[in-house]
Amino acid sequence: MPPTLQSLVTQTLKTTWQLTAANRNPGYEKNVHRIQGFVAGALFITVINIVGELLFEYHPQDARALATAWATAVLAAFVYAWIVASIDRNEKEPWQMLLVGLLWGSMVSAAIAGLLNSIADSFLNVKAHVVSPFTEEFSKGAILVLIFKYAEDEFDDALDGLIYGAMVGIGFAMAENATYFFRHEPARDISGQIQTFQFLLRGVLQGLAGHATYTALIGLGLGLSRQTRQRELKMLLPILGLLLAVLAHALWNNESVQSFLDRLFNQQNIWGAGPTAARVALINGPFFFSVIIAVTLTWRKEALVIAEQLTDELKPNDPYVSPAMMLTVSGRLLARWRILWMRGIGAWWTLKQLQRAYIELAFCKWRDKEDREIRQRIQTLRDRLES
């Protein structure tokens, strides 16, 4: 790679991905060099895949159907991405990092998995539904490993892993859904009943219970390994998360399981909303609710960390960040609404940044990391509010 281009890539990674941990790491440049080849190769495969589909699979008359399919899939993905981002109530992840996960899932991972599935089908005579749980979960999990390794300040607990994993899964589902919606577009003489079923199944019922859940399990394993100090668990938990993701995906793809459910719910009613919802609940439900439980437990853990670490930092009579205003999500929201009403949008924004700085301070103390820069930022924000 030419030096000028290499410098551009390095700077882009620094500014766009906000790799704060890497900026303080003397080996950052070496780390960037390691992933440049991987990212460049992945993007190359993506471009080849997209160009191939456009040239050999789609026809000009399909343009409208293709646009409709992608618009529907993108809209659904946007809604679910917003829901997942809202889960991060305390230590917000940079939107640039979340976007990286979303784009990786929708472009790179989908292309890599599609290519590997085609190779398995053509050369090994292994159908896509058999091999896809492995190819798709490995390709989605790759970006989580990169973020985990090279951006540790942005991926430091189980909740971070759940959020990044879900974002990658939502991106992948977006690309997959667009493909299915396109194939079953009524304008292409396909039954509208089948299209409705595909949207119900993939756009609604599996919106968060499908790929988002599968990849969230991988992220959960990585996040838990970051939190533990036991060497054995640090190695075991990511593997366990990946295996759970593959298992959840494989159960959904398994023909024997689907045949059993066909008999259970009467195959002639397969398009009904009831049987379809029951399928998702029985196969994906246990994994989805496991993720919900994990999110709830991480919320509780984060609340305890904030309360413990800010005990000596907050004063009861502080007009901006008293314990009542800081130690609960509702307290922080109420404080921001109050200052918005009394002093306007500028003070509201400053208080929001001050609250985030205090939360960042709490986690920094919990992880025994340098907090001088955060304390300086807190003082600057307080001076701005008091001026």
Buried (B, 14 or more C-beta within 10 A) or exposed (E): EEEEEBEEBBEEBBEEBBBBBBEEBEEBEEBBEEBBEEBEEBEEBBEEBEEBBEEEEEEEEBEEBBEBBBEBBBEBBEEBBEBBBEBBBBBEBBEEBBBBBBBBBBBBBBBBBBBBBEEBBEEEEBEBBBBBBBBBBBBBBBBBBBBBBBBBBBBBBBBBBBBBBBBBBBBBBBBBBBBBBBBBBBEBEBEEEBBBBBBBBBBBBBBBBBBBBBBBBBBBBBBBBBBEEEEEBBEBBBEBBBBBBBBBBBBBBBEEBBEEBBEEBEEEEBBBBEBBBBBBBBBBBEBBEBBEEBBEEBBEBBBEBBBEBBEEBBEEEBEBBBBEBBBBEEBBBEBBEEBBEEEEEEBBBBBBBBBBBBBBBBBBBBBEEEBEEBEEBBEEBBEBBEE
